[in-house]
Amino acid sequence: MRVLLVGAGGVGTAATRIAARRDFLAHMVVADYDLARAEAAVAALGGRGDRFSALRLDASDQEA
C-alpha cells in the first residue's frame, strides 16, 4: 500500500511512527507546507524511515 500523508504536525508525525511498524506499507509520502517539518518527521524514524519520503505541499494552492 502507498500512502500520502498530508500534515507533519503532531498527529501526522505520530502516524508515521505507527506506520513505520507496519509491514503492509510499501511507501508513505509525508507532505507538509513546511518541508523542514516533513523532513524532520521522516528523519525521526531513523533506520525505519527507508519507506518514507518528504514533500512540500500547499493544500490550499489550487494550481498545484
PDBQT receptor file of N, H, CA, C and O in Angstrom, charges set to zero:
ATOM      1  N   MET A   1       0.831  -1.168   0.000  1.00  0.00    +0.000 N 
ATOM      2  CA  MET A   1       0.000   0.000   0.000  1.00  0.00    +0.000 C 
ATOM      3  C   MET A   1       0.885   1.243   0.000  1.00  0.00    +0.000 C 
ATOM      4  O   MET A   1       1.889   1.298   0.711  1.00  0.00    +0.000 OA
ATOM      5  N   ARG A   2       0.511   2.232  -0.795  1.00  0.00    +0.000 N 
ATOM      6  H   ARG A   2      -0.304   2.187  -1.372  1.00  0.00    +0.000 HD
ATOM      7  CA  ARG A   2       1.199   3.522  -0.831  1.00  0.00    +0.000 C 
ATOM      8  C   ARG A   2       0.270   4.571  -0.230  1.00  0.00    +0.000 C 
ATOM      9  O   ARG A   2      -0.934   4.570  -0.488  1.00  0.00    +0.000 OA
ATOM     10  N   VAL A   3       0.843   5.470   0.579  1.00  0.00    +0.000 N 
ATOM     11  H   VAL A   3       1.821   5.471   0.789  1.00  0.00    +0.000 HD
ATOM     12  CA  VAL A   3       0.035   6.436   1.319  1.00  0.00    +0.000 C 
ATOM     13  C   VAL A   3       0.608   7.836   1.152  1.00  0.00    +0.000 C 
ATOM     14  O   VAL A   3       1.824   8.023   1.172  1.00  0.00    +0.000 OA
ATOM     15  N   LEU A   4      -0.273   8.816   0.988  1.00  0.00    +0.000 N 
ATOM     16  H   LEU A   4      -1.261   8.664   0.972  1.00  0.00    +0.000 HD
ATOM     17  CA  LEU A   4       0.098  10.223   1.029  1.00  0.00    +0.000 C 
ATOM     18  C   LEU A   4      -0.456  10.776   2.331  1.00  0.00    +0.000 C 
ATOM     19  O   LEU A   4      -1.671  10.822   2.523  1.00  0.00    +0.000 OA
ATOM     20  N   LEU A   5       0.421  11.193   3.218  1.00  0.00    +0.000 N 
ATOM     21  H   LEU A   5       1.408  11.156   3.062  1.00  0.00    +0.000 HD
ATOM     22  CA  LEU A   5       0.031  11.780   4.496  1.00  0.00    +0.000 C 
ATOM     23  C   LEU A   5       0.178  13.288   4.374  1.00  0.00    +0.000 C 
ATOM     24  O   LEU A   5       1.279  13.789   4.147  1.00  0.00    +0.000 OA
ATOM     25  N   VAL A   6      -0.917  14.011   4.521  1.00  0.00    +0.000 N 
ATOM     26  H   VAL A   6      -1.812  13.604   4.706  1.00  0.00    +0.000 HD
ATOM     27  CA  VAL A   6      -0.887  15.467   4.413  1.00  0.00    +0.000 C 
ATOM     28  C   VAL A   6      -0.893  16.045   5.820  1.00  0.00    +0.000 C 
ATOM     29  O   VAL A   6      -1.883  15.952   6.545  1.00  0.00    +0.000 OA
ATOM     30  N   GLY A   7       0.232  16.641   6.188  1.00  0.00    +0.000 N 
ATOM     31  H   GLY A   7       1.037  16.716   5.599  1.00  0.00    +0.000 HD
ATOM     32  CA  GLY A   7       0.381  17.258   7.500  1.00  0.00    +0.000 C 
ATOM     33  C   GLY A   7       1.377  16.502   8.357  1.00  0.00    +0.000 C 
ATOM     34  O   GLY A   7       1.177  15.331   8.679  1.00  0.00    +0.000 OA
ATOM     35  N   ALA A   8       2.452  17.184   8.723  1.00  0.00    +0.000 N 
ATOM     36  H   ALA A   8       2.614  18.135   8.462  1.00  0.00    +0.000 HD
ATOM     37  CA  ALA A   8       3.506  16.553   9.525  1.00  0.00    +0.000 C 
ATOM     38  C   ALA A   8       3.599  17.188  10.906  1.00  0.00    +0.000 C 
ATOM     39  O   ALA A   8       4.681  17.288  11.484  1.00  0.00    +0.000 OA
ATOM     40  N   GLY A   9       2.456  17.614  11.428  1.00  0.00    +0.000 N 
ATOM     41  H   GLY A   9       1.576  17.533  10.959  1.00  0.00    +0.000 HD
ATOM     42  CA  GLY A   9       2.416  18.147  12.782  1.00  0.00    +0.000 C 
ATOM     43  C   GLY A   9       2.431  17.005  13.789  1.00  0.00    +0.000 C 
ATOM     44  O   GLY A   9       2.968  15.933  13.506  1.00  0.00    +0.000 OA
ATOM     45  N   GLY A  10       1.858  17.224  14.937  1.00  0.00    +0.000 N 
ATOM     46  H   GLY A  10       1.422  18.094  15.167  1.00  0.00    +0.000 HD
ATOM     47  CA  GLY A  10       1.854  16.210  15.989  1.00  0.00    +0.000 C 
ATOM     48  C   GLY A  10       1.167  14.922  15.589  1.00  0.00    +0.000 C 
ATOM     49  O   GLY A  10       1.718  13.838  15.776  1.00  0.00    +0.000 OA
ATOM     50  N   VAL A  11      -0.028  15.031  15.040  1.00  0.00    +0.000 N 
ATOM     51  H   VAL A  11      -0.476  15.912  14.888  1.00  0.00    +0.000 HD
ATOM     52  CA  VAL A  11      -0.786  13.839  14.645  1.00  0.00    +0.000 C 
ATOM     53  C   VAL A  11      -0.122  13.147  13.460  1.00  0.00    +0.000 C 
ATOM     54  O   VAL A  11      -0.009  11.921  13.442  1.00  0.00    +0.000 OA
ATOM     55  N   GLY A  12       0.315  13.920  12.474  1.00  0.00    +0.000 N 
ATOM     56  H   GLY A  12       0.223  14.916  12.489  1.00  0.00    +0.000 HD
ATOM     57  CA  GLY A  12       0.973  13.337  11.308  1.00  0.00    +0.000 C 
ATOM     58  C   GLY A  12       2.263  12.615  11.666  1.00  0.00    +0.000 C 
ATOM     59  O   GLY A  12       2.535  11.526  11.160  1.00  0.00    +0.000 OA
ATOM     60  N   THR A  13       3.053  13.225  12.539  1.00  0.00    +0.000 N 
ATOM     61  H   THR A  13       2.832  14.109  12.950  1.00  0.00    +0.000 HD
ATOM     62  CA  THR A  13       4.300  12.598  12.971  1.00  0.00    +0.000 C 
ATOM     63  C   THR A  13       4.021  11.311  13.739  1.00  0.00    +0.000 C 
ATOM     64  O   THR A  13       4.725  10.316  13.564  1.00  0.00    +0.000 OA
ATOM     65  N   ALA A  14       2.999  11.328  14.585  1.00  0.00    +0.000 N 
ATOM     66  H   ALA A  14       2.427  12.136  14.727  1.00  0.00    +0.000 HD
ATOM     67  CA  ALA A  14       2.616  10.108  15.309  1.00  0.00    +0.000 C 
ATOM     68  C   ALA A  14       2.176   9.024  14.331  1.00  0.00    +0.000 C 
ATOM     69  O   ALA A  14       2.478   7.847  14.530  1.00  0.00    +0.000 OA
ATOM     70  N   ALA A  15       1.467   9.413  13.284  1.00  0.00    +0.000 N 
ATOM     71  H   ALA A  15       1.221  10.369  13.122  1.00  0.00    +0.000 HD
ATOM     72  CA  ALA A  15       1.026   8.441  12.277  1.00  0.00    +0.000 C 
ATOM     73  C   ALA A  15       2.215   7.804  11.567  1.00  0.00    +0.000 C 
ATOM     74  O   ALA A  15       2.177   6.616  11.247  1.00  0.00    +0.000 OA
ATOM     75  N   THR A  16       3.279   8.582  11.316  1.00  0.00    +0.000 N 
ATOM     76  H   THR A  16       3.311   9.547  11.576  1.00  0.00    +0.000 HD
ATOM     77  CA  THR A  16       4.460   7.999  10.670  1.00  0.00    +0.000 C 
ATOM     78  C   THR A  16       5.118   6.971  11.573  1.00  0.00    +0.000 C 
ATOM     79  O   THR A  16       5.596   5.941  11.097  1.00  0.00    +0.000 OA
ATOM     80  N   ARG A  17       5.148   7.239  12.871  1.00  0.00    +0.000 N 
ATOM     81  H   ARG A  17       4.759   8.075  13.258  1.00  0.00    +0.000 HD
ATOM     82  CA  ARG A  17       5.766   6.289  13.818  1.00  0.00    +0.000 C 
ATOM     83  C   ARG A  17       4.991   4.981  13.876  1.00  0.00    +0.000 C 
ATOM     84  O   ARG A  17       5.581   3.904  13.960  1.00  0.00    +0.000 OA
ATOM     85  N   ILE A  18       3.682   5.078  13.831  1.00  0.00    +0.000 N 
ATOM     86  H   ILE A  18       3.203   5.953  13.762  1.00  0.00    +0.000 HD
ATOM     87  CA  ILE A  18       2.852   3.870  13.823  1.00  0.00    +0.000 C 
ATOM     88  C   ILE A  18       3.028   3.128  12.499  1.00  0.00    +0.000 C 
ATOM     89  O   ILE A  18       3.192   1.908  12.483  1.00  0.00    +0.000 OA
ATOM     90  N   ALA A  19       2.991   3.868  11.393  1.00  0.00    +0.000 N 
ATOM     91  H   ALA A  19       2.857   4.859  11.406  1.00  0.00    +0.000 HD
ATOM     92  CA  ALA A  19       3.112   3.256  10.067  1.00  0.00    +0.000 C 
ATOM     93  C   ALA A  19       4.457   2.565   9.878  1.00  0.00    +0.000 C 
ATOM     94  O   ALA A  19       4.540   1.550   9.185  1.00  0.00    +0.000 OA
ATOM     95  N   ALA A  20       5.505   3.101  10.482  1.00  0.00    +0.000 N 
ATOM     96  H   ALA A  20       5.438   3.926  11.044  1.00  0.00    +0.000 HD
ATOM     97  CA  ALA A  20       6.842   2.514  10.336  1.00  0.00    +0.000 C 
ATOM     98  C   ALA A  20       6.906   1.106  10.920  1.00  0.00    +0.000 C 
ATOM     99  O   ALA A  20       7.766   0.312  10.538  1.00  0.00    +0.000 OA
ATOM    100  N   ARG A  21       6.009   0.801  11.833  1.00  0.00    +0.000 N 
ATOM    101  H   ARG A  21       5.311   1.446  12.144  1.00  0.00    +0.000 HD
ATOM    102  CA  ARG A  21       5.998  -0.531  12.461  1.00  0.00    +0.000 C 
ATOM    103  C   ARG A  21       5.111  -1.525  11.710  1.00  0.00    +0.000 C 
ATOM    104  O   ARG A  21       5.015  -2.687  12.105  1.00  0.00    +0.000 OA
ATOM    105  N   ARG A  22       4.474  -1.086  10.650  1.00  0.00    +0.000 N 
ATOM    106  H   ARG A  22       4.552  -0.142  10.329  1.00  0.00    +0.000 HD
ATOM    107  CA  ARG A  22       3.556  -1.948   9.901  1.00  0.00    +0.000 C 
ATOM    108  C   ARG A  22       4.217  -2.434   8.615  1.00  0.00    +0.000 C 
ATOM    109  O   ARG A  22       4.782  -1.643   7.861  1.00  0.00    +0.000 OA
ATOM    110  N   ASP A  23       4.143  -3.723   8.376  1.00  0.00    +0.000 N 
ATOM    111  H   ASP A  23       3.684  -4.365   8.989  1.00  0.00    +0.000 HD
ATOM    112  CA  ASP A  23       4.784  -4.324   7.205  1.00  0.00    +0.000 C 
ATOM    113  C   ASP A  23       4.012  -4.116   5.907  1.00  0.00    +0.000 C 
ATOM    114  O   ASP A  23       4.609  -4.157   4.831  1.00  0.00    +0.000 OA
ATOM    115  N   PHE A  24       2.713  -3.895   5.977  1.00  0.00    +0.000 N 
ATOM    116  H   PHE A  24       2.228  -3.862   6.851  1.00  0.00    +0.000 HD
ATOM    117  CA  PHE A  24       1.903  -3.795   4.765  1.00  0.00    +0.000 C 
ATOM    118  C   PHE A  24       2.123  -2.490   4.009  1.00  0.00    +0.000 C 
ATOM    119  O   PHE A  24       1.685  -2.361   2.865  1.00  0.00    +0.000 OA
ATOM    120  N   LEU A  25       2.788  -1.530   4.621  1.00  0.00    +0.000 N 
ATOM    121  H   LEU A  25       3.144  -1.634   5.549  1.00  0.00    +0.000 HD
ATOM    122  CA  LEU A  25       3.006  -0.230   4.000  1.00  0.00    +0.000 C 
ATOM    123  C   LEU A  25       4.222  -0.293   3.086  1.00  0.00    +0.000 C 
ATOM    124  O   LEU A  25       5.335  -0.550   3.545  1.00  0.00    +0.000 OA
ATOM    125  N   ALA A  26       4.011  -0.057   1.786  1.00  0.00    +0.000 N 
ATOM    126  H   ALA A  26       3.107   0.152   1.413  1.00  0.00    +0.000 HD
ATOM    127  CA  ALA A  26       5.127  -0.071   0.829  1.00  0.00    +0.000 C 
ATOM    128  C   ALA A  26       5.873   1.254   0.833  1.00  0.00    +0.000 C 
ATOM    129  O   ALA A  26       7.103   1.275   0.811  1.00  0.00    +0.000 OA
ATOM    130  N   HIS A  27       5.130   2.365   0.862  1.00  0.00    +0.000 N 
ATOM    131  H   HIS A  27       4.130   2.348   0.880  1.00  0.00    +0.000 HD
ATOM    132  CA  HIS A  27       5.766   3.690   0.853  1.00  0.00    +0.000 C 
ATOM    133  C   HIS A  27       4.780   4.729   1.372  1.00  0.00    +0.000 C 
ATOM    134  O   HIS A  27       3.584   4.663   1.087  1.00  0.00    +0.000 OA
ATOM    135  N   MET A  28       5.296   5.687   2.137  1.00  0.00    +0.000 N 
ATOM    136  H   MET A  28       6.267   5.740   2.368  1.00  0.00    +0.000 HD
ATOM    137  CA  MET A  28       4.484   6.804   2.605  1.00  0.00    +0.000 C 
ATOM    138  C   MET A  28       5.193   8.107   2.263  1.00  0.00    +0.000 C 
ATOM    139  O   MET A  28       6.365   8.294   2.592  1.00  0.00    +0.000 OA
ATOM    140  N   VAL A  29       4.473   9.000   1.602  1.00  0.00    +0.000 N 
ATOM    141  H   VAL A  29       3.522   8.847   1.335  1.00  0.00    +0.000 HD
ATOM    142  CA  VAL A  29       4.965  10.349   1.346  1.00  0.00    +0.000 C 
ATOM    143  C   VAL A  29       4.395  11.239   2.444  1.00  0.00    +0.000 C 
ATOM    144  O   VAL A  29       3.180  11.330   2.617  1.00  0.00    +0.000 OA
ATOM    145  N   VAL A  30       5.281  11.889   3.178  1.00  0.00    +0.000 N 
ATOM    146  H   VAL A  30       6.268  11.816   3.037  1.00  0.00    +0.000 HD
ATOM    147  CA  VAL A  30       4.883  12.805   4.242  1.00  0.00    +0.000 C 
ATOM    148  C   VAL A  30       4.937  14.211   3.661  1.00  0.00    +0.000 C 
ATOM    149  O   VAL A  30       6.018  14.727   3.376  1.00  0.00    +0.000 OA
ATOM    150  N   ALA A  31       3.783  14.825   3.487  1.00  0.00    +0.000 N 
ATOM    151  H   ALA A  31       2.905  14.406   3.719  1.00  0.00    +0.000 HD
ATOM    152  CA  ALA A  31       3.698  16.134   2.841  1.00  0.00    +0.000 C 
ATOM    153  C   ALA A  31       3.259  17.198   3.838  1.00  0.00    +0.000 C 
ATOM    154  O   ALA A  31       2.375  16.970   4.664  1.00  0.00    +0.000 OA
ATOM    155  N   ASP A  32       3.889  18.356   3.745  1.00  0.00    +0.000 N 
ATOM    156  H   ASP A  32       4.607  18.541   3.074  1.00  0.00    +0.000 HD
ATOM    157  CA  ASP A  32       3.544  19.468   4.622  1.00  0.00    +0.000 C 
ATOM    158  C   ASP A  32       3.891  20.772   3.910  1.00  0.00    +0.000 C 
ATOM    159  O   ASP A  32       4.741  20.790   3.019  1.00  0.00    +0.000 OA
ATOM    160  N   TYR A  33       3.241  21.847   4.298  1.00  0.00    +0.000 N 
ATOM    161  H   TYR A  33       2.551  21.832   5.021  1.00  0.00    +0.000 HD
ATOM    162  CA  TYR A  33       3.564  23.165   3.750  1.00  0.00    +0.000 C 
ATOM    163  C   TYR A  33       5.002  23.537   4.092  1.00  0.00    +0.000 C 
ATOM    164  O   TYR A  33       5.691  24.197   3.313  1.00  0.00    +0.000 OA
ATOM    165  N   ASP A  34       5.439  23.104   5.264  1.00  0.00    +0.000 N 
ATOM    166  H   ASP A  34       4.880  22.568   5.897  1.00  0.00    +0.000 HD
ATOM    167  CA  ASP A  34       6.801  23.358   5.742  1.00  0.00    +0.000 C 
ATOM    168  C   ASP A  34       7.645  22.107   5.469  1.00  0.00    +0.000 C 
ATOM    169  O   ASP A  34       7.546  21.118   6.195  1.00  0.00    +0.000 OA
ATOM    170  N   LEU A  35       8.468  22.155   4.427  1.00  0.00    +0.000 N 
ATOM    171  H   LEU A  35       8.548  22.958   3.837  1.00  0.00    +0.000 HD
ATOM    172  CA  LEU A  35       9.270  20.988   4.046  1.00  0.00    +0.000 C 
ATOM    173  C   LEU A  35      10.154  20.511   5.188  1.00  0.00    +0.000 C 
ATOM    174  O   LEU A  35      10.326  19.306   5.372  1.00  0.00    +0.000 OA
ATOM    175  N   ALA A  36      10.714  21.434   5.956  1.00  0.00    +0.000 N 
ATOM    176  H   ALA A  36      10.574  22.413   5.807  1.00  0.00    +0.000 HD
ATOM    177  CA  ALA A  36      11.586  21.045   7.072  1.00  0.00    +0.000 C 
ATOM    178  C   ALA A  36      10.832  20.192   8.087  1.00  0.00    +0.000 C 
ATOM    179  O   ALA A  36      11.409  19.273   8.668  1.00  0.00    +0.000 OA
ATOM    180  N   ARG A  37       9.567  20.480   8.307  1.00  0.00    +0.000 N 
ATOM    181  H   ARG A  37       9.098  21.227   7.836  1.00  0.00    +0.000 HD
ATOM    182  CA  ARG A  37       8.777  19.691   9.256  1.00  0.00    +0.000 C 
ATOM    183  C   ARG A  37       8.521  18.291   8.703  1.00  0.00    +0.000 C 
ATOM    184  O   ARG A  37       8.576  17.314   9.449  1.00  0.00    +0.000 OA
ATOM    185  N   ALA A  38       8.244  18.185   7.408  1.00  0.00    +0.000 N 
ATOM    186  H   ALA A  38       8.200  18.978   6.801  1.00  0.00    +0.000 HD
ATOM    187  CA  ALA A  38       8.048  16.871   6.791  1.00  0.00    +0.000 C 
ATOM    188  C   ALA A  38       9.343  16.065   6.837  1.00  0.00    +0.000 C 
ATOM    189  O   ALA A  38       9.327  14.869   7.130  1.00  0.00    +0.000 OA
ATOM    190  N   GLU A  39      10.463  16.724   6.548  1.00  0.00    +0.000 N 
ATOM    191  H   GLU A  39      10.476  17.695   6.311  1.00  0.00    +0.000 HD
ATOM    192  CA  GLU A  39      11.758  16.041   6.597  1.00  0.00    +0.000 C 
ATOM    193  C   GLU A  39      12.099  15.602   8.013  1.00  0.00    +0.000 C 
ATOM    194  O   GLU A  39      12.672  14.530   8.205  1.00  0.00    +0.000 OA
ATOM    195  N   ALA A  40      11.756  16.412   9.003  1.00  0.00    +0.000 N 
ATOM    196  H   ALA A  40      11.290  17.282   8.847  1.00  0.00    +0.000 HD
ATOM    197  CA  ALA A  40      12.026  16.057  10.400  1.00  0.00    +0.000 C 
ATOM    198  C   ALA A  40      11.211  14.840  10.823  1.00  0.00    +0.000 C 
ATOM    199  O   ALA A  40      11.705  13.988  11.562  1.00  0.00    +0.000 OA
ATOM    200  N   ALA A  41       9.971  14.755  10.361  1.00  0.00    +0.000 N 
ATOM    201  H   ALA A  41       9.570  15.447   9.761  1.00  0.00    +0.000 HD
ATOM    202  CA  ALA A  41       9.129  13.601  10.691  1.00  0.00    +0.000 C 
ATOM    203  C   ALA A  41       9.724  12.316  10.126  1.00  0.00    +0.000 C 
ATOM    204  O   ALA A  41       9.711  11.278  10.787  1.00  0.00    +0.000 OA
ATOM    205  N   VAL A  42      10.247  12.390   8.905  1.00  0.00    +0.000 N 
ATOM    206  H   VAL A  42      10.258  13.234   8.369  1.00  0.00    +0.000 HD
ATOM    207  CA  VAL A  42      10.877  11.218   8.281  1.00  0.00    +0.000 C 
ATOM    208  C   VAL A  42      12.200  10.898   8.975  1.00  0.00    +0.000 C 
ATOM    209  O   VAL A  42      12.488   9.733   9.249  1.00  0.00    +0.000 OA
ATOM    210  N   ALA A  43      12.998  11.911   9.259  1.00  0.00    +0.000 N 
ATOM    211  H   ALA A  43      12.764  12.857   9.037  1.00  0.00    +0.000 HD
ATOM    212  CA  ALA A  43      14.302  11.702   9.901  1.00  0.00    +0.000 C 
ATOM    213  C   ALA A  43      14.150  11.098  11.290  1.00  0.00    +0.000 C 
ATOM    214  O   ALA A  43      15.006  10.328  11.727  1.00  0.00    +0.000 OA
ATOM    215  N   ALA A  44      13.075  11.436  11.986  1.00  0.00    +0.000 N 
ATOM    216  H   ALA A  44      12.380  12.062  11.632  1.00  0.00    +0.000 HD
ATOM    217  CA  ALA A  44      12.851  10.917  13.338  1.00  0.00    +0.000 C 
ATOM    218  C   ALA A  44      12.648   9.405  13.346  1.00  0.00    +0.000 C 
ATOM    219  O   ALA A  44      12.771   8.770  14.393  1.00  0.00    +0.000 OA
ATOM    220  N   LEU A  45      12.342   8.830  12.198  1.00  0.00    +0.000 N 
ATOM    221  H   LEU A  45      12.242   9.346  11.347  1.00  0.00    +0.000 HD
ATOM    222  CA  LEU A  45      12.137   7.382  12.114  1.00  0.00    +0.000 C 
ATOM    223  C   LEU A  45      13.451   6.615  12.094  1.00  0.00    +0.000 C 
ATOM    224  O   LEU A  45      13.467   5.401  12.297  1.00  0.00    +0.000 OA
ATOM    225  N   GLY A  46      14.543   7.312  11.851  1.00  0.00    +0.000 N 
ATOM    226  H   GLY A  46      14.530   8.298  11.686  1.00  0.00    +0.000 HD
ATOM    227  CA  GLY A  46      15.857   6.666  11.821  1.00  0.00    +0.000 C 
ATOM    228  C   GLY A  46      15.910   5.575  10.765  1.00  0.00    +0.000 C 
ATOM    229  O   GLY A  46      15.518   5.794   9.619  1.00  0.00    +0.000 OA
ATOM    230  N   GLY A  47      16.391   4.413  11.144  1.00  0.00    +0.000 N 
ATOM    231  H   GLY A  47      16.710   4.235  12.075  1.00  0.00    +0.000 HD
ATOM    232  CA  GLY A  47      16.541   3.285  10.229  1.00  0.00    +0.000 C 
ATOM    233  C   GLY A  47      15.229   2.728   9.719  1.00  0.00    +0.000 C 
ATOM    234  O   GLY A  47      15.208   2.006   8.722  1.00  0.00    +0.000 OA
ATOM    235  N   ARG A  48      14.129   3.055  10.391  1.00  0.00    +0.000 N 
ATOM    236  H   ARG A  48      14.147   3.642  11.201  1.00  0.00    +0.000 HD
ATOM    237  CA  ARG A  48      12.818   2.575   9.941  1.00  0.00    +0.000 C 
ATOM    238  C   ARG A  48      12.219   3.473   8.868  1.00  0.00    +0.000 C 
ATOM    239  O   ARG A  48      11.127   3.190   8.374  1.00  0.00    +0.000 OA
ATOM    240  N   GLY A  49      12.911   4.557   8.492  1.00  0.00    +0.000 N 
ATOM    241  H   GLY A  49      13.798   4.787   8.893  1.00  0.00    +0.000 HD
ATOM    242  CA  GLY A  49      12.355   5.526   7.570  1.00  0.00    +0.000 C 
ATOM    243  C   GLY A  49      12.669   5.306   6.108  1.00  0.00    +0.000 C 
ATOM    244  O   GLY A  49      12.439   6.199   5.292  1.00  0.00    +0.000 OA
ATOM    245  N   ASP A  50      13.190   4.142   5.752  1.00  0.00    +0.000 N 
ATOM    246  H   ASP A  50      13.378   3.417   6.414  1.00  0.00    +0.000 HD
ATOM    247  CA  ASP A  50      13.579   3.908   4.358  1.00  0.00    +0.000 C 
ATOM    248  C   ASP A  50      12.386   3.832   3.405  1.00  0.00    +0.000 C 
ATOM    249  O   ASP A  50      12.567   3.973   2.195  1.00  0.00    +0.000 OA
ATOM    250  N   ARG A  51      11.192   3.618   3.908  1.00  0.00    +0.000 N 
ATOM    251  H   ARG A  51      11.045   3.504   4.891  1.00  0.00    +0.000 HD
ATOM    252  CA  ARG A  51       9.988   3.556   3.069  1.00  0.00    +0.000 C 
ATOM    253  C   ARG A  51       9.225   4.881   3.058  1.00  0.00    +0.000 C 
ATOM    254  O   ARG A  51       8.086   4.944   2.595  1.00  0.00    +0.000 OA
ATOM    255  N   PHE A  52       9.857   5.932   3.568  1.00  0.00    +0.000 N 
ATOM    256  H   PHE A  52      10.782   5.880   3.944  1.00  0.00    +0.000 HD
ATOM    257  CA  PHE A  52       9.202   7.227   3.718  1.00  0.00    +0.000 C 
ATOM    258  C   PHE A  52       9.966   8.298   2.951  1.00  0.00    +0.000 C 
ATOM    259  O   PHE A  52      11.189   8.230   2.829  1.00  0.00    +0.000 OA
ATOM    260  N   SER A  53       9.241   9.284   2.437  1.00  0.00    +0.000 N 
ATOM    261  H   SER A  53       8.247   9.339   2.537  1.00  0.00    +0.000 HD
ATOM    262  CA  SER A  53       9.877  10.434   1.798  1.00  0.00    +0.000 C 
ATOM    263  C   SER A  53       9.099  11.688   2.177  1.00  0.00    +0.000 C 
ATOM    264  O   SER A  53       7.917  11.627   2.516  1.00  0.00    +0.000 OA
ATOM    265  N   ALA A  54       9.786  12.828   2.112  1.00  0.00    +0.000 N 
ATOM    266  H   ALA A  54      10.746  12.878   1.837  1.00  0.00    +0.000 HD
ATOM    267  CA  ALA A  54       9.184  14.109   2.478  1.00  0.00    +0.000 C 
ATOM    268  C   ALA A  54       8.923  14.935   1.230  1.00  0.00    +0.000 C 
ATOM    269  O   ALA A  54       9.655  14.842   0.244  1.00  0.00    +0.000 OA
ATOM    270  N   LEU A  55       7.874  15.743   1.284  1.00  0.00    +0.000 N 
ATOM    271  H   LEU A  55       7.280  15.819   2.085  1.00  0.00    +0.000 HD
ATOM    272  CA  LEU A  55       7.474  16.559   0.145  1.00  0.00    +0.000 C 
ATOM    273  C   LEU A  55       6.847  17.850   0.653  1.00  0.00    +0.000 C 
ATOM    274  O   LEU A  55       6.103  17.839   1.633  1.00  0.00    +0.000 OA
ATOM    275  N   ARG A  56       7.150  18.967  -0.015  1.00  0.00    +0.000 N 
ATOM    276  H   ARG A  56       7.754  18.975  -0.811  1.00  0.00    +0.000 HD
ATOM    277  CA  ARG A  56       6.468  20.217   0.302  1.00  0.00    +0.000 C 
ATOM    278  C   ARG A  56       5.174  20.259  -0.496  1.00  0.00    +0.000 C 
ATOM    279  O   ARG A  56       5.174  20.066  -1.711  1.00  0.00    +0.000 OA
ATOM    280  N   LEU A  57       4.076  20.513   0.200  1.00  0.00    +0.000 N 
ATOM    281  H   LEU A  57       4.076  20.669   1.188  1.00  0.00    +0.000 HD
ATOM    282  CA  LEU A  57       2.763  20.552  -0.435  1.00  0.00    +0.000 C 
ATOM    283  C   LEU A  57       1.926  21.648   0.204  1.00  0.00    +0.000 C 
ATOM    284  O   LEU A  57       1.782  21.699   1.426  1.00  0.00    +0.000 OA
ATOM    285  N   ASP A  58       1.381  22.516  -0.620  1.00  0.00    +0.000 N 
ATOM    286  H   ASP A  58       1.498  22.474  -1.612  1.00  0.00    +0.000 HD
ATOM    287  CA  ASP A  58       0.463  23.549  -0.153  1.00  0.00    +0.000 C 
ATOM    288  C   ASP A  58      -0.936  23.127  -0.585  1.00  0.00    +0.000 C 
ATOM    289  O   ASP A  58      -1.314  23.312  -1.741  1.00  0.00    +0.000 OA
ATOM    290  N   ALA A  59      -1.694  22.567   0.331  1.00  0.00    +0.000 N 
ATOM    291  H   ALA A  59      -1.386  22.416   1.270  1.00  0.00    +0.000 HD
ATOM    292  CA  ALA A  59      -3.017  22.039   0.005  1.00  0.00    +0.000 C 
ATOM    293  C   ALA A  59      -3.996  23.135  -0.408  1.00  0.00    +0.000 C 
ATOM    294  O   ALA A  59      -5.029  22.843  -1.011  1.00  0.00    +0.000 OA
ATOM    295  N   SER A  60      -3.686  24.385  -0.092  1.00  0.00    +0.000 N 
ATOM    296  H   SER A  60      -2.847  24.622   0.398  1.00  0.00    +0.000 HD
ATOM    297  CA  SER A  60      -4.579  25.478  -0.474  1.00  0.00    +0.000 C 
ATOM    298  C   SER A  60      -4.271  26.028  -1.867  1.00  0.00    +0.000 C 
ATOM    299  O   SER A  60      -4.998  26.893  -2.356  1.00  0.00    +0.000 OA
ATOM    300  N   ASP A  61      -3.216  25.549  -2.508  1.00  0.00    +0.000 N 
ATOM    301  H   ASP A  61      -2.625  24.847  -2.111  1.00  0.00    +0.000 HD
ATOM    302  CA  ASP A  61      -2.822  26.014  -3.839  1.00  0.00    +0.000 C 
ATOM    303  C   ASP A  61      -3.592  25.226  -4.896  1.00  0.00    +0.000 C 
ATOM    304  O   ASP A  61      -3.260  24.075  -5.182  1.00  0.00    +0.000 OA
ATOM    305  N   GLN A  62      -4.605  25.836  -5.467  1.00  0.00    +0.000 N 
ATOM    306  H   GLN A  62      -4.876  26.770  -5.235  1.00  0.00    +0.000 HD
ATOM    307  CA  GLN A  62      -5.452  25.149  -6.442  1.00  0.00    +0.000 C 
ATOM    308  C   GLN A  62      -4.722  24.847  -7.744  1.00  0.00    +0.000 C 
ATOM    309  O   GLN A  62      -5.142  23.957  -8.483  1.00  0.00    +0.000 OA
ATOM    310  N   GLU A  63      -3.653  25.556  -8.043  1.00  0.00    +0.000 N 
ATOM    311  H   GLU A  63      -3.313  26.279  -7.442  1.00  0.00    +0.000 HD
ATOM    312  CA  GLU A  63      -2.883  25.340  -9.266  1.00  0.00    +0.000 C 
ATOM    313  C   GLU A  63      -1.949  24.133  -9.166  1.00  0.00    +0.000 C 
ATOM    314  O   GLU A  63      -1.527  23.590 -10.187  1.00  0.00    +0.000 OA
ATOM    315  N   ALA A  64      -1.633  23.720  -7.969  1.00  0.00    +0.000 N 
ATOM    316  H   ALA A  64      -1.976  24.160  -7.140  1.00  0.00    +0.000 HD
ATOM    317  CA  ALA A  64      -0.636  22.651  -7.772  1.00  0.00    +0.000 C 
ATOM    318  C   ALA A  64      -1.155  21.296  -8.097  1.00  0.00    +0.000 C 
ATOM    319  O   ALA A  64      -0.427  20.311  -7.977  1.00  0.00    +0.000 OA
TER     320      ALA A  64
